[in-house]
Amino acid sequence: MRNIRNIRDKDSPVIESISQGLYRIEVPLPKSPLKALNAYFIKGEKRNLLIDNGFNRPECRDALFSALHELNPSQTATDYFITHGHADHAGLTPELPGVSDGSAKAMGSSRDAELINSTTTGPGFWETVLNRMRPHGLSEQEMIAMRDNHPAARYCPSQAVPYQPVAEGDTLTYADFVLQVVAVPGHTPGQLSLYAPKQRFFFAGDHILGTITPNIAHWSGFPDALGQYLQSLEKIRRMDIHLTLTGHRALVERTTERIDELVAHHRKRLVGRAVGYHFDIVVREDF
Ligand SMILES: [Zn+2]
């Protein structure tokens, strides 16, 4: 039985104890429809692990660092895992303790590490994005306004950091959690998740969300993002999962049913207008 309790007063950022040594930190995302990020903290004897962190903005920084101070008063060394390269998950990575001096590992996929680092290193990333929009008729003014208001530009990390690349097949051990790295491309080209077989916990990033559907976008050099996403859902559906720890909003206790809902959602939207999508991968007899 999942045992969640709020260990702070109602006016403070939320920290929830999910199981022995595992906490959810709610990092507010002001004015974002996502409302908040779920970061996860595994408290180990020698090293801790923080999964995802938040936008590079004061509200996120204050909540996250306050929670880390409370959960880790002895300042035991902490490593960092970034599920994917969106700024609401990776915006604070350069500021986390130990990252700048290399005493802590910041781990992520090489693909998404390159992505998030590219948003911090001058105009190259956004030039590429705007060049893709230009042929579709947006005015220069509209594109500049879009860029300047985009959270990935406003709240991106303060600088690039040297991520330690991890990939499917790698295993990370913190406290009682033996975490298998599982690639789930789709929401981003290089999104990674973590599976803890003993606890049957699945740290999903934004691959599976409970009350909203993960956004599937167009990425340069990543054709058929939706097809990739659906394949990644199929892969996770075969796993034995007791609890999915999502990147936003509610955690998911019935993962198989939620995956079926997500597949059905895309199937419904695709029917009649998406000739060429690989439905044979995802259509089952049971819905
Ligand atoms: Zn995301």
Boltz pocket constraint, residues with backbone or C-beta under 6 A from the ligand:
constraints:
  - pocket:
      binder: B
      contacts: [[A, 84], [A, 86], [A, 187], [A, 206]]
      max_distance: 6.0
